[in-house]
Amino acid sequence: MKTSIYFFIALSFISNKSDASEPFIPISKDFVVAQWATKTTEESFREQLVNLLEQAIYPGNSANYSIASSLLAKASSSDLSEAQKLYFDAVIQQHYHRFEESKLLLLRVLQIDPGHVNATLLLSNIYSVLGDAEMAKKMCVQLLLSTDQTIVATCALNAAAQDGKLTESVKQLSMLLENQVPKDDELSIWITEVYASLVKANGNTLMADQLLSPFLDKTLPLSFWVLWSDIQLELARPTEVMSQVQKVVNASNVKDDALILRLAIAEQEIGAKTSYWRSQAKARVDLREARQDKEHAFDIALYYFHIEQNYEVAHQWALVNWQQAKLLEDKDLLSMTQTKIQTTLVSKTNQGTLHD
């Protein structure tokens, strides 16, 4: 039995950047399941859930998580084992940034099935998100005898990087990829995305761009496009973002918040007279704030930093985000907003001194 390895691995590479678009709210659970089941009448519950979640990681498909949740609620013990139900639920919970809930579900999976590779891999990354570096590394080590060693090494080095060993981890991943290039495209995309994110965090944005560029003609997950967009914006290439990402967003039935925000930032940096994407981003942020939506705290902070240039509010949201997640990007966001507040204050103080 072969499931898409990238589906499960990609779920384990958690980014705290909000990759969820407006949640799909079904009219009723019966309606959702009935609609999905008409397309998959020959498939088991497990196959339906795998198909939904396999596709959920790609742009425009975040509604799949709500549909999968509704389907999961209807599953009986004859449809799914207890470990399967718990695992699928954990995957759904982590998508909505309910990391503690997902962690507890995964621990229950591993009590039932200690050799569950996907649960172990996902749990490692959730421990990193929660700031528990030792447990994150421990989970990777547990995979040594049960899965591809390239996956194990990537898992362990990513965990080490999140724990402060960034430069060392980048060097080791570089050597690993020189000697072991994955033949599987989906696995290669995942490892390259992890590697590029660490290279970017280590200050080599141009190299990160060079790593990702060869994959742009392939079917890519949302997290890849978000990372690629951030790299282009850091390299002062907003027109690249407008060109590539607009095509991705316009081809999607549901427009993802994270990509709308990157387009809005690109639109602003270009100095476009129209504010189509900025208006779209503002509407999303207004809705999130009205709902006190902490799930999107990372991108709300980015919106206030880049679009509104309200650094105090950006920092407040960065703090909210930090309460939830402790990855390198979360630390960088906190530092970026704090530094901008300080430099702005110094600038105002100096201006006041000159006027005096």
Contacts in CASP RR format, 6 or more apart in sequence:
PFRMAT RR
TARGET T0000
AUTHOR 0000-0000-0000
METHOD contacts of the structure
MODEL  1
MKTSIYFFIALSFISNKSDASEPFIPISKDFVVAQWATKTTEESFREQLV
NLLEQAIYPGNSANYSIASSLLAKASSSDLSEAQKLYFDAVIQQHYHRFE
ESKLLLLRVLQIDPGHVNATLLLSNIYSVLGDAEMAKKMCVQLLLSTDQT
IVATCALNAAAQDGKLTESVKQLSMLLENQVPKDDELSIWITEVYASLVK
ANGNTLMADQLLSPFLDKTLPLSFWVLWSDIQLELARPTEVMSQVQKVVN
ASNVKDDALILRLAIAEQEIGAKTSYWRSQAKARVDLREARQDKEHAFDI
ALYYFHIEQNYEVAHQWALVNWQQAKLLEDKDLLSMTQTKIQTTLVSKTN
QGTLHD
3 50 0 8 1.000
3 54 0 8 1.000
4 50 0 8 1.000
4 54 0 8 1.000
4 186 0 8 1.000
5 184 0 8 1.000
5 186 0 8 1.000
5 187 0 8 1.000
6 184 0 8 1.000
6 186 0 8 1.000
6 187 0 8 1.000
6 189 0 8 1.000
6 190 0 8 1.000
7 50 0 8 1.000
7 53 0 8 1.000
7 54 0 8 1.000
7 57 0 8 1.000
8 117 0 8 1.000
8 118 0 8 1.000
8 121 0 8 1.000
8 122 0 8 1.000
9 121 0 8 1.000
9 151 0 8 1.000
9 186 0 8 1.000
9 187 0 8 1.000
9 190 0 8 1.000
10 57 0 8 1.000
10 190 0 8 1.000
10 221 0 8 1.000
10 223 0 8 1.000
11 53 0 8 1.000
11 57 0 8 1.000
11 91 0 8 1.000
11 94 0 8 1.000
11 118 0 8 1.000
11 122 0 8 1.000
12 118 0 8 1.000
12 121 0 8 1.000
12 122 0 8 1.000
12 124 0 8 1.000
12 125 0 8 1.000
12 155 0 8 1.000
13 125 0 8 1.000
13 158 0 8 1.000
13 190 0 8 1.000
13 193 0 8 1.000
13 194 0 8 1.000
13 223 0 8 1.000
14 94 0 8 1.000
14 125 0 8 1.000
14 126 0 8 1.000
14 128 0 8 1.000
14 129 0 8 1.000
14 327 0 8 1.000
15 197 0 8 1.000
15 223 0 8 1.000
15 226 0 8 1.000
15 227 0 8 1.000
15 327 0 8 1.000
15 329 0 8 1.000
16 97 0 8 1.000
16 129 0 8 1.000
16 298 0 8 1.000
16 321 0 8 1.000
16 324 0 8 1.000
16 325 0 8 1.000
16 327 0 8 1.000
16 329 0 8 1.000
16 330 0 8 1.000
17 223 0 8 1.000
17 226 0 8 1.000
17 258 0 8 1.000
17 298 0 8 1.000
17 299 0 8 1.000
17 329 0 8 1.000
18 97 0 8 1.000
18 257 0 8 1.000
18 258 0 8 1.000
18 295 0 8 1.000
18 296 0 8 1.000
18 297 0 8 1.000
18 298 0 8 1.000
18 299 0 8 1.000
19 62 0 8 1.000
19 222 0 8 1.000
19 223 0 8 1.000
19 226 0 8 1.000
19 256 0 8 1.000
19 257 0 8 1.000
19 258 0 8 1.000
20 62 0 8 1.000
20 65 0 8 1.000
20 95 0 8 1.000
20 96 0 8 1.000
20 256 0 8 1.000
20 257 0 8 1.000
20 295 0 8 1.000
20 296 0 8 1.000
21 60 0 8 1.000
21 62 0 8 1.000
21 63 0 8 1.000
21 254 0 8 1.000
21 255 0 8 1.000
21 256 0 8 1.000
21 257 0 8 1.000
22 254 0 8 1.000
22 257 0 8 1.000
22 284 0 8 1.000
22 287 0 8 1.000
23 62 0 8 1.000
23 63 0 8 1.000
23 65 0 8 1.000
23 66 0 8 1.000
24 62 0 8 1.000
24 63 0 8 1.000
24 65 0 8 1.000
24 66 0 8 1.000
24 67 0 8 1.000
24 254 0 8 1.000
25 66 0 8 1.000
26 32 0 8 1.000
26 66 0 8 1.000
26 67 0 8 1.000
26 70 0 8 1.000
29 70 0 8 1.000
29 73 0 8 1.000
29 74 0 8 1.000
32 66 0 8 1.000
32 67 0 8 1.000
32 70 0 8 1.000
32 71 0 8 1.000
33 70 0 8 1.000
33 71 0 8 1.000
33 74 0 8 1.000
36 48 0 8 1.000
36 52 0 8 1.000
36 67 0 8 1.000
36 71 0 8 1.000
37 48 0 8 1.000
40 47 0 8 1.000
40 48 0 8 1.000
40 51 0 8 1.000
43 51 0 8 1.000
44 79 0 8 1.000
45 71 0 8 1.000
45 75 0 8 1.000
45 79 0 8 1.000
45 80 0 8 1.000
46 79 0 8 1.000
46 80 0 8 1.000
46 84 0 8 1.000
48 71 0 8 1.000
49 68 0 8 1.000
49 71 0 8 1.000
49 72 0 8 1.000
49 80 0 8 1.000
49 88 0 8 1.000
52 64 0 8 1.000
52 65 0 8 1.000
52 67 0 8 1.000
52 68 0 8 1.000
52 71 0 8 1.000
53 64 0 8 1.000
53 65 0 8 1.000
53 68 0 8 1.000
53 88 0 8 1.000
53 91 0 8 1.000
53 92 0 8 1.000
55 61 0 8 1.000
55 64 0 8 1.000
56 62 0 8 1.000
56 64 0 8 1.000
56 65 0 8 1.000
56 68 0 8 1.000
56 95 0 8 1.000
57 221 0 8 1.000
57 222 0 8 1.000
57 223 0 8 1.000
58 219 0 8 1.000
58 220 0 8 1.000
58 221 0 8 1.000
58 222 0 8 1.000
59 222 0 8 1.000
59 225 0 8 1.000
59 248 0 8 1.000
59 249 0 8 1.000
59 251 0 8 1.000
59 252 0 8 1.000
59 256 0 8 1.000
59 259 0 8 1.000
60 222 0 8 1.000
60 252 0 8 1.000
60 253 0 8 1.000
60 254 0 8 1.000
60 255 0 8 1.000
60 256 0 8 1.000
61 252 0 8 1.000
61 254 0 8 1.000
62 95 0 8 1.000
62 222 0 8 1.000
62 254 0 8 1.000
62 256 0 8 1.000
63 254 0 8 1.000
65 92 0 8 1.000
65 95 0 8 1.000
65 96 0 8 1.000
68 88 0 8 1.000
68 92 0 8 1.000
69 89 0 8 1.000
69 92 0 8 1.000
72 80 0 8 1.000
72 85 0 8 1.000
72 88 0 8 1.000
72 89 0 8 1.000
72 92 0 8 1.000
75 85 0 8 1.000
80 88 0 8 1.000
82 112 0 8 1.000
83 109 0 8 1.000
83 112 0 8 1.000
83 113 0 8 1.000
83 116 0 8 1.000
86 105 0 8 1.000
86 106 0 8 1.000
86 108 0 8 1.000
86 109 0 8 1.000
86 112 0 8 1.000
87 105 0 8 1.000
87 106 0 8 1.000
87 109 0 8 1.000
87 116 0 8 1.000
87 118 0 8 1.000
87 119 0 8 1.000
89 105 0 8 1.000
90 101 0 8 1.000
90 102 0 8 1.000
90 103 0 8 1.000
90 105 0 8 1.000
90 106 0 8 1.000
90 109 0 8 1.000
90 119 0 8 1.000
90 122 0 8 1.000
91 102 0 8 1.000
91 122 0 8 1.000
93 99 0 8 1.000
93 101 0 8 1.000
93 102 0 8 1.000
93 105 0 8 1.000
94 102 0 8 1.000
94 122 0 8 1.000
94 126 0 8 1.000
96 295 0 8 1.000
97 294 0 8 1.000
97 295 0 8 1.000
97 324 0 8 1.000
97 325 0 8 1.000
99 126 0 8 1.000
99 129 0 8 1.000
99 130 0 8 1.000
99 324 0 8 1.000
99 325 0 8 1.000
100 130 0 8 1.000
102 122 0 8 1.000
102 126 0 8 1.000
103 123 0 8 1.000
103 126 0 8 1.000
103 127 0 8 1.000
103 130 0 8 1.000
106 119 0 8 1.000
106 122 0 8 1.000
106 123 0 8 1.000
106 126 0 8 1.000
107 123 0 8 1.000
109 116 0 8 1.000
109 119 0 8 1.000
110 116 0 8 1.000
110 119 0 8 1.000
110 120 0 8 1.000
110 123 0 8 1.000
113 119 0 8 1.000
115 146 0 8 1.000
117 143 0 8 1.000
117 146 0 8 1.000
117 147 0 8 1.000
120 139 0 8 1.000
120 142 0 8 1.000
120 143 0 8 1.000
121 139 0 8 1.000
121 140 0 8 1.000
121 143 0 8 1.000
121 147 0 8 1.000
121 151 0 8 1.000
121 155 0 8 1.000
123 139 0 8 1.000
124 135 0 8 1.000
124 136 0 8 1.000
124 137 0 8 1.000
124 139 0 8 1.000
124 140 0 8 1.000
124 155 0 8 1.000
124 159 0 8 1.000
125 136 0 8 1.000
125 155 0 8 1.000
125 158 0 8 1.000
125 159 0 8 1.000
127 133 0 8 1.000
127 135 0 8 1.000
127 136 0 8 1.000
127 139 0 8 1.000
127 159 0 8 1.000
128 136 0 8 1.000
128 158 0 8 1.000
128 159 0 8 1.000
128 162 0 8 1.000
128 163 0 8 1.000
128 326 0 8 1.000
128 327 0 8 1.000
129 325 0 8 1.000
129 326 0 8 1.000
129 327 0 8 1.000
130 325 0 8 1.000
130 326 0 8 1.000
131 162 0 8 1.000
131 326 0 8 1.000
133 159 0 8 1.000
133 160 0 8 1.000
133 162 0 8 1.000
133 163 0 8 1.000
136 159 0 8 1.000
136 162 0 8 1.000
136 163 0 8 1.000
137 156 0 8 1.000
137 159 0 8 1.000
137 160 0 8 1.000
137 163 0 8 1.000
139 155 0 8 1.000
139 159 0 8 1.000
140 152 0 8 1.000
140 155 0 8 1.000
140 156 0 8 1.000
140 159 0 8 1.000
141 156 0 8 1.000
143 151 0 8 1.000
143 152 0 8 1.000
143 155 0 8 1.000
144 152 0 8 1.000
148 187 0 8 1.000
149 180 0 8 1.000
150 176 0 8 1.000
150 180 0 8 1.000
150 182 0 8 1.000
150 187 0 8 1.000
150 191 0 8 1.000
151 187 0 8 1.000
153 172 0 8 1.000
153 173 0 8 1.000
153 176 0 8 1.000
154 173 0 8 1.000
154 176 0 8 1.000
154 190 0 8 1.000
154 191 0 8 1.000
154 194 0 8 1.000
154 195 0 8 1.000
157 169 0 8 1.000
157 172 0 8 1.000
157 173 0 8 1.000
157 176 0 8 1.000
157 198 0 8 1.000
158 169 0 8 1.000
158 194 0 8 1.000
158 198 0 8 1.000
160 168 0 8 1.000
160 169 0 8 1.000
161 169 0 8 1.000
161 170 0 8 1.000
161 198 0 8 1.000
161 201 0 8 1.000
161 328 0 8 1.000
162 326 0 8 1.000
162 327 0 8 1.000
162 328 0 8 1.000
166 198 0 8 1.000
166 201 0 8 1.000
166 202 0 8 1.000
166 328 0 8 1.000
167 202 0 8 1.000
169 198 0 8 1.000
170 195 0 8 1.000
170 198 0 8 1.000
170 199 0 8 1.000
170 202 0 8 1.000
173 194 0 8 1.000
173 195 0 8 1.000
173 198 0 8 1.000
174 195 0 8 1.000
177 191 0 8 1.000
177 192 0 8 1.000
177 195 0 8 1.000
181 188 0 8 1.000
182 188 0 8 1.000
182 191 0 8 1.000
185 218 0 8 1.000
189 215 0 8 1.000
189 218 0 8 1.000
189 220 0 8 1.000
189 221 0 8 1.000
189 224 0 8 1.000
192 211 0 8 1.000
192 212 0 8 1.000
192 215 0 8 1.000
193 212 0 8 1.000
193 221 0 8 1.000
193 223 0 8 1.000
193 224 0 8 1.000
193 227 0 8 1.000
195 211 0 8 1.000
196 208 0 8 1.000
196 211 0 8 1.000
196 212 0 8 1.000
196 227 0 8 1.000
196 231 0 8 1.000
197 208 0 8 1.000
197 227 0 8 1.000
197 329 0 8 1.000
198 328 0 8 1.000
199 207 0 8 1.000
199 208 0 8 1.000
199 211 0 8 1.000
200 208 0 8 1.000
200 227 0 8 1.000
200 230 0 8 1.000
200 231 0 8 1.000
200 234 0 8 1.000
201 328 0 8 1.000
201 329 0 8 1.000
201 332 0 8 1.000
205 231 0 8 1.000
205 234 0 8 1.000
205 235 0 8 1.000
206 235 0 8 1.000
208 227 0 8 1.000
208 231 0 8 1.000
209 228 0 8 1.000
209 231 0 8 1.000
209 232 0 8 1.000
209 235 0 8 1.000
212 224 0 8 1.000
212 227 0 8 1.000
212 228 0 8 1.000
212 231 0 8 1.000
215 224 0 8 1.000
216 228 0 8 1.000
216 244 0 8 1.000
222 256 0 8 1.000
222 258 0 8 1.000
222 259 0 8 1.000
225 245 0 8 1.000
225 248 0 8 1.000
225 259 0 8 1.000
226 258 0 8 1.000
226 259 0 8 1.000
226 262 0 8 1.000
228 244 0 8 1.000
229 241 0 8 1.000
229 245 0 8 1.000
229 259 0 8 1.000
229 262 0 8 1.000
229 266 0 8 1.000
230 262 0 8 1.000
232 238 0 8 1.000
232 240 0 8 1.000
232 241 0 8 1.000
232 266 0 8 1.000
233 241 0 8 1.000
233 262 0 8 1.000
233 265 0 8 1.000
233 266 0 8 1.000
233 269 0 8 1.000
236 269 0 8 1.000
238 265 0 8 1.000
238 266 0 8 1.000
238 267 0 8 1.000
238 269 0 8 1.000
238 270 0 8 1.000
239 266 0 8 1.000
239 270 0 8 1.000
241 262 0 8 1.000
241 263 0 8 1.000
241 265 0 8 1.000
241 266 0 8 1.000
242 263 0 8 1.000
242 266 0 8 1.000
242 267 0 8 1.000
242 270 0 8 1.000
245 259 0 8 1.000
245 262 0 8 1.000
245 263 0 8 1.000
245 266 0 8 1.000
246 263 0 8 1.000
248 259 0 8 1.000
249 255 0 8 1.000
249 256 0 8 1.000
249 259 0 8 1.000
249 260 0 8 1.000
249 263 0 8 1.000
255 280 0 8 1.000
257 284 0 8 1.000
257 296 0 8 1.000
257 299 0 8 1.000
258 299 0 8 1.000
260 277 0 8 1.000
260 280 0 8 1.000
260 281 0 8 1.000
260 284 0 8 1.000
261 281 0 8 1.000
261 284 0 8 1.000
261 299 0 8 1.000
261 302 0 8 1.000
261 303 0 8 1.000
263 277 0 8 1.000
263 280 0 8 1.000
263 281 0 8 1.000
264 277 0 8 1.000
264 278 0 8 1.000
264 280 0 8 1.000
264 281 0 8 1.000
264 282 0 8 1.000
264 303 0 8 1.000
264 307 0 8 1.000
265 302 0 8 1.000
265 306 0 8 1.000
265 307 0 8 1.000
266 277 0 8 1.000
267 274 0 8 1.000
267 275 0 8 1.000
267 276 0 8 1.000
267 277 0 8 1.000
267 278 0 8 1.000
268 278 0 8 1.000
268 306 0 8 1.000
268 307 0 8 1.000
278 307 0 8 1.000
281 303 0 8 1.000
281 307 0 8 1.000
282 303 0 8 1.000
282 307 0 8 1.000
285 300 0 8 1.000
285 303 0 8 1.000
285 304 0 8 1.000
287 293 0 8 1.000
288 296 0 8 1.000
288 300 0 8 1.000
289 300 0 8 1.000
293 300 0 8 1.000
294 320 0 8 1.000
294 321 0 8 1.000
294 323 0 8 1.000
294 324 0 8 1.000
297 317 0 8 1.000
297 318 0 8 1.000
297 320 0 8 1.000
297 321 0 8 1.000
297 324 0 8 1.000
298 317 0 8 1.000
298 318 0 8 1.000
298 321 0 8 1.000
298 325 0 8 1.000
298 329 0 8 1.000
298 330 0 8 1.000
298 333 0 8 1.000
300 317 0 8 1.000
301 314 0 8 1.000
301 315 0 8 1.000
301 317 0 8 1.000
301 318 0 8 1.000
301 320 0 8 1.000
301 321 0 8 1.000
301 333 0 8 1.000
301 337 0 8 1.000
302 314 0 8 1.000
302 333 0 8 1.000
303 314 0 8 1.000
304 310 0 8 1.000
304 311 0 8 1.000
304 313 0 8 1.000
304 314 0 8 1.000
304 317 0 8 1.000
305 311 0 8 1.000
305 314 0 8 1.000
305 336 0 8 1.000
305 337 0 8 1.000
305 340 0 8 1.000
308 314 0 8 1.000
311 337 0 8 1.000
311 340 0 8 1.000
311 341 0 8 1.000
311 344 0 8 1.000
312 341 0 8 1.000
314 337 0 8 1.000
314 340 0 8 1.000
315 334 0 8 1.000
315 337 0 8 1.000
315 338 0 8 1.000
315 340 0 8 1.000
315 341 0 8 1.000
318 330 0 8 1.000
318 333 0 8 1.000
318 334 0 8 1.000
318 336 0 8 1.000
318 337 0 8 1.000
318 338 0 8 1.000
319 334 0 8 1.000
321 330 0 8 1.000
321 333 0 8 1.000
321 334 0 8 1.000
322 330 0 8 1.000
322 331 0 8 1.000
322 333 0 8 1.000
322 334 0 8 1.000
END
